[in-house]
Amino acid sequence: MKNFTGNSSQRITSTEPALPVGVVCGWTVFIGILLLLSAMPAFCADSSTFRGNAQHSGVYDAAGVPKLTGVQCAFHTQGQVISSPAVDGALVYVGSTRGNLYAVDRAAGTEKWHFEAKSRIASSPAVSNGQVYFGAYDGSFYSVDASTGKLSWKFQTGGERRFAAQHLHGLQPAYESMPDPWDCYLSSPVVSNGAVYFGSGDGNVYALDAAPRSRYCFPSA
């Protein structure tokens, strides 16, 4: 069930998982291309974190887009766009398997800056207090300045590992252990009360001081 149209008293609600956050504001994501669909800006809600809030509820405080009339502009990342973009003010932030995080002008679809992580980015970024937080496949977690794209800090985890098991998705031979071909997403961070939380393929959940000043690690069972 989803409701993307409504009046000024309604909120946009989606119970479907992992819908591109940009759909709320007329943004949609394809492989390597970020498209801005024509819509009235007054109906657009910022979504600075995955699915709108720390609870990942998919509920947005906006009336919805009453009508989409086509593509306004397109931005090419020269790599796969796997995760959802984050929308904050005049900018849209999105990662690419090219290894860059991009800040794209929300109205014009032009690049304001890009940050070179040099490792594919499949984590939906989170924006808070002028910082953009995201993870990359080199096992690093980054905080960059939202207005300039300059690195604020970098934290190294134990590294990402692709999930592997026998008979994945019914693939044959059943006895052979193989990596999951669809294990392509990274944990999307959540920022709350001055800390940023994310999971890692090294088996840990991390809580970092968003400043940062300290670090906590919760090993998986």
Residue pairs with C-beta under 8 A, 6 or more apart in sequence:
1 13
1 14
1 15
1 16
2 13
2 14
2 15
2 16
2 19
3 10
3 12
3 13
3 14
3 64
4 12
4 14
4 23
4 24
4 64
4 65
5 64
5 65
5 66
6 12
6 63
6 64
7 63
8 63
9 63
10 63
10 64
11 59
11 60
11 61
11 62
12 24
12 45
12 59
12 60
12 62
12 63
12 64
13 58
13 59
13 60
14 58
14 59
15 58
16 58
18 51
18 84
19 51
19 58
19 84
20 27
20 28
20 29
20 84
20 85
21 27
21 47
21 50
21 51
21 52
21 84
21 85
21 86
21 87
21 124
22 28
22 29
22 34
22 47
22 84
22 85
22 87
22 92
24 44
24 45
24 47
24 52
24 60
24 62
24 64
24 65
24 87
25 39
25 44
25 45
25 46
25 47
25 65
25 87
25 106
26 36
26 37
26 38
26 39
26 44
26 65
26 68
26 72
27 34
27 35
27 36
27 37
27 85
27 87
27 92
28 35
28 37
29 35
29 81
29 83
29 84
29 85
29 94
30 81
31 80
31 81
32 76
32 77
32 78
32 79
32 80
32 81
32 96
33 74
33 75
33 76
33 77
33 81
34 74
34 75
34 76
34 77
34 81
34 85
34 92
34 94
34 102
34 104
34 109
35 71
35 73
35 74
35 75
36 71
36 72
36 73
36 74
36 75
36 106
36 109
37 68
37 69
37 70
37 71
37 72
38 68
38 69
38 70
38 71
38 72
39 65
39 67
39 68
39 69
40 65
40 66
41 107
43 62
43 63
43 64
43 65
43 66
44 62
44 65
44 87
45 52
45 60
45 61
45 62
45 87
46 87
46 88
46 89
47 60
47 86
47 87
48 86
48 87
48 88
48 126
48 127
48 128
49 86
49 124
49 126
49 127
49 128
49 188
49 189
49 190
49 191
50 56
50 83
50 84
50 86
50 124
50 126
50 188
50 190
51 57
51 58
51 84
52 58
52 59
52 60
53 59
54 190
54 191
54 192
56 190
72 109
73 108
73 109
73 110
74 109
75 102
75 104
75 109
75 110
75 111
77 94
77 96
77 98
77 100
77 102
78 96
78 98
79 96
79 97
79 98
79 99
79 100
79 120
80 96
80 97
80 120
81 94
81 95
81 96
81 97
82 95
82 97
82 122
82 184
82 185
83 94
83 95
83 121
83 122
83 123
83 124
83 125
83 185
83 186
83 188
84 94
84 124
84 188
85 92
85 93
85 94
85 124
85 125
86 92
86 93
86 94
86 124
86 125
86 126
86 127
86 132
87 93
87 106
88 127
88 146
89 106
90 105
90 106
90 107
91 103
91 104
91 105
91 106
91 112
91 146
92 103
92 104
92 105
92 106
93 101
93 102
93 103
93 104
93 125
93 127
93 132
93 146
94 101
94 102
94 104
94 125
95 101
95 102
95 117
95 120
95 121
95 122
95 123
95 124
95 125
95 134
95 136
96 102
96 120
96 121
97 120
97 121
97 122
98 120
99 116
99 117
99 118
99 119
99 120
99 121
99 136
100 114
100 115
100 116
100 117
100 121
101 114
101 115
101 117
101 121
101 125
101 132
101 134
101 142
101 144
101 149
102 111
102 113
102 114
103 111
103 112
103 113
103 114
103 132
103 146
103 149
104 110
104 111
104 112
105 111
105 112
112 149
113 148
113 149
114 149
115 142
115 144
115 149
115 150
115 151
117 134
117 136
117 138
117 140
117 142
118 138
119 136
119 137
119 138
119 140
120 136
120 137
121 134
121 135
121 136
121 137
121 186
122 137
122 184
122 185
122 186
123 134
123 135
123 136
123 185
123 186
123 187
123 188
123 189
123 198
124 134
124 188
125 132
125 133
125 134
125 188
125 189
126 132
126 133
126 134
126 188
126 189
126 190
126 191
126 196
127 133
127 146
128 191
128 196
128 210
129 191
129 210
130 145
130 146
130 147
131 143
131 144
131 145
131 146
131 152
131 210
132 143
132 144
132 145
132 146
133 141
133 142
133 143
133 189
133 191
133 196
133 198
133 210
134 141
134 142
134 189
135 141
135 142
135 186
135 187
135 189
135 198
135 200
136 142
136 186
137 160
137 186
138 159
138 160
139 156
139 157
139 158
139 159
139 160
139 200
139 201
139 202
140 154
140 155
140 156
140 157
141 154
141 155
141 156
141 157
141 189
141 198
141 200
141 206
141 208
142 151
142 153
142 154
142 155
143 151
143 152
143 153
143 154
143 196
143 210
143 212
144 150
144 151
144 152
145 151
145 152
153 212
155 206
155 208
155 212
155 215
157 200
157 201
157 202
157 204
157 206
158 200
158 202
158 203
158 204
159 200
159 201
159 202
160 186
160 200
160 201
160 202
161 201
161 202
162 179
162 180
162 183
162 201
163 179
163 180
163 183
164 177
164 178
164 179
164 180
165 177
165 178
165 180
166 174
166 175
166 176
166 177
166 178
167 174
167 175
168 178
168 180
168 181
169 180
169 181
169 182
171 178
186 201
187 198
187 199
187 200
188 198
189 196
189 197
189 198
190 196
190 197
190 198
191 197
191 210
194 209
194 210
194 211
195 207
195 208
195 209
195 210
196 207
196 208
196 210
197 205
197 206
197 207
197 208
198 205
198 206
199 205
199 206
200 206
203 219
203 220
204 217
204 218
204 219
204 220
205 217
205 218
205 220
206 215
206 216
206 217
206 218
207 215
207 216
207 217
207 218
208 214
208 215
208 216
209 215
